């Protein structure tokens, strides 16, 4: 019985590790109703390709031509935002993509929240200060 439990645990462990999105500490701001932006909040932001999100959610809700960020506020509260960057079709958003498009490329990235009843604009800044 003990061996059966271990065999059941291993596939679940590997299945979950397949969805290890690229994560970085970033400053985020959201657009208020008056079109001004909030103060900056520092969050751990997860970056993913549309293909990764579709695989993870078992859906076709996300575009293969887009990249996304998951802004986690608590274990049960996440803003899913579509990044306004050029994004070729990529299967996994990895460190290379992060450095090319976010960290060294665009710097501050605009994004649109797609999992809210009323769309909200966000700014995500992951540029590291080298001073």
C-alpha positions as semicolon CSV with decimal commas, in nm:
position;residue;x (nm);y (nm);z (nm)
1;X;0,000;0,000;0,000
2;X;0,286;0,237;0,085
3;X;0,438;0,184;-0,262
4;X;0,105;0,253;-0,431
5;X;0,076;0,587;-0,251
6;X;0,429;0,683;-0,361
7;X;0,352;0,592;-0,723
8;X;0,040;0,809;-0,718
9;X;0,234;1,100;-0,565
10;X;0,514;1,105;-0,823
11;X;0,301;1,181;-1,134
12;X;0,120;1,459;-0,948
13;X;0,452;1,611;-0,841
14;X;0,587;1,610;-1,197
15;X;0,261;1,742;-1,341
16;X;0,268;2,040;-1,106
17;X;0,635;2,114;-1,168
18;X;0,565;2,135;-1,542
19;X;0,382;2,461;-1,473
20;X;0,665;2,650;-1,307
21;X;0,606;2,997;-1,453
22;X;0,898;3,241;-1,461
23;X;0,880;3,459;-1,150
24;X;1,037;3,794;-1,062
25;X;0,988;4,064;-0,801
26;X;0,837;4,368;-0,974
27;X;0,673;4,699;-0,898
28;X;0,314;4,720;-1,021
29;X;0,062;5,001;-1,047
30;X;-0,302;5,002;-1,154
31;X;-0,503;5,271;-1,327
32;X;-0,766;5,437;-1,111
33;X;-1,104;5,560;-1,228
34;X;-0,968;5,913;-1,280
35;X;-0,696;5,774;-1,517
36;X;-0,415;5,837;-1,265
37;X;-0,205;5,547;-1,142
38;X;-0,183;5,406;-0,791
39;X;0,129;5,398;-0,578
40;X;0,372;5,120;-0,664
41;X;0,328;4,782;-0,500
42;X;0,608;4,526;-0,495
43;X;0,486;4,178;-0,581
44;X;0,623;3,846;-0,698
45;X;0,494;3,837;-1,054
46;X;0,468;3,517;-1,255
47;X;0,514;3,541;-1,633
48;X;0,369;3,286;-1,873
49;X;0,300;3,235;-2,239
50;X;-0,054;3,189;-2,363
51;X;0,027;2,826;-2,440
52;X;0,142;2,767;-2,081
53;X;-0,177;2,917;-1,939
54;X;-0,393;2,715;-2,177
55;X;-0,216;2,396;-2,071
56;X;-0,239;2,484;-1,703
57;X;-0,609;2,576;-1,716
58;X;-0,703;2,303;-1,968
59;X;-0,864;2,567;-2,188
60;X;-0,807;2,773;-2,500
61;X;-0,879;3,105;-2,328
62;X;-0,536;3,260;-2,386
63;X;-0,376;3,366;-2,714
64;X;-0,067;3,177;-2,829
65;X;0,060;3,511;-2,964
66;X;0,048;3,685;-2,625
67;X;0,241;3,680;-2,300
68;X;0,077;3,718;-1,963
69;X;0,159;3,807;-1,604
70;X;-0,009;3,678;-1,291
71;X;-0,017;3,936;-1,011
72;X;-0,082;3,749;-0,686
73;X;-0,228;3,948;-0,397
74;X;-0,318;3,646;-0,185
75;X;-0,346;3,272;-0,231
76;X;-0,696;3,315;-0,376
77;X;-0,669;3,656;-0,545
78;X;-0,484;3,702;-0,872
79;X;-0,499;3,955;-1,152
80;X;-0,426;3,796;-1,489
81;X;-0,293;4,061;-1,725
82;X;-0,211;4,047;-2,093
83;X;0,122;4,218;-2,160
84;X;0,139;4,484;-2,430
85;X;0,465;4,358;-2,581
86;X;0,562;4,190;-2,903
87;X;0,558;3,821;-2,829
88;X;0,634;3,552;-3,083
89;X;0,467;3,218;-3,027
90;X;0,657;3,069;-2,735
91;X;0,576;2,751;-2,551
92;X;0,727;2,860;-2,219
93;X;0,805;3,208;-2,091
94;X;1,155;3,162;-1,950
95;X;1,449;3,371;-1,830
96;X;1,555;3,452;-2,187
97;X;1,210;3,594;-2,266
98;X;1,204;3,785;-1,938
99;X;1,543;3,944;-2,007
100;X;1,460;4,015;-2,372
101;X;1,114;4,167;-2,328
102;X;1,082;4,279;-1,967
103;X;1,407;4,334;-1,781
104;X;1,633;4,477;-2,054
105;X;1,383;4,534;-2,328
106;X;1,078;4,740;-2,251
107;X;1,148;4,816;-1,884
108;X;0,806;4,927;-1,771
109;X;0,540;4,723;-1,947
110;X;0,175;4,816;-1,990
111;X;-0,080;4,542;-1,940
112;X;-0,456;4,490;-1,943
113;X;-0,634;4,282;-1,682
114;X;-0,846;4,016;-1,845
115;X;-1,004;3,839;-1,546
116;X;-1,205;4,128;-1,404
117;X;-1,561;4,238;-1,484
118;X;-1,427;4,585;-1,565
119;X;-1,091;4,583;-1,748
120;X;-0,812;4,760;-1,565
121;X;-0,479;4,887;-1,697
122;X;-0,159;4,799;-1,514
123;X;0,206;4,902;-1,532
124;X;0,469;4,642;-1,445
125;X;0,826;4,751;-1,380
126;X;1,085;4,480;-1,325
127;X;1,394;4,680;-1,416
128;X;1,667;4,618;-1,165
129;X;1,850;4,916;-1,023
130;X;2,221;4,873;-1,091
131;X;2,331;5,157;-0,859
